[in-house]
Amino acid sequence: MTSADLRLAEDLLETMGSLRRQVRGTVGRPWPEAELRASEVELIRLVRRQPSISVNEAAAALGLAANSVSMLVRRLTDAGMLVRAMGDDDRRVARLNLAPQARRDVEQWRDRRGVVVADGLAALSPSEREQIQAALPALSSLVGHLRAAQGVSA
């Protein structure tokens, strides 16, 4: 690791953090009245993308321990945001889905986030948009390397 790598890491984290804060400040949270942790919101977003995901699969995808995800599931189930059902193929495996109202809420929030970022992208030059598009595979690869270093499978 070089000092240039450290500087790039700091710049990347600052830029991504600023982007997330700006979008959150513009769009708000999906459930402003609920005190959801970032990990709970991430789990909800994952379950939206992958309905019927198991707790272990969710833990691997989020890079968290299964017992930590189980605690998140318990909180979100108690709050009426997740539905936990036994799997058809293996009754010992719980499958996670969004509760109907939570699905509607998260879809509306996701749509608003997408519109805000798409509007921002539209204001960029074609060259800037191409640079962002070109960076996405490298950023995905970075996530994979970070997960592997943590011992988490993709």
PyMOL commands that set and color helices and strands:
alter all, ss='L'
color gray80, all
select helices_A, chain A and resi 3-27+38-49+55-62+66-78+100-122+126-150
alter helices_A, ss='H'
color red, helices_A
select strands_A, chain A and resi 53-54+82-86+94-98
alter strands_A, ss='S'
color yellow, strands_A
deselect
rebuild
show_as cartoon
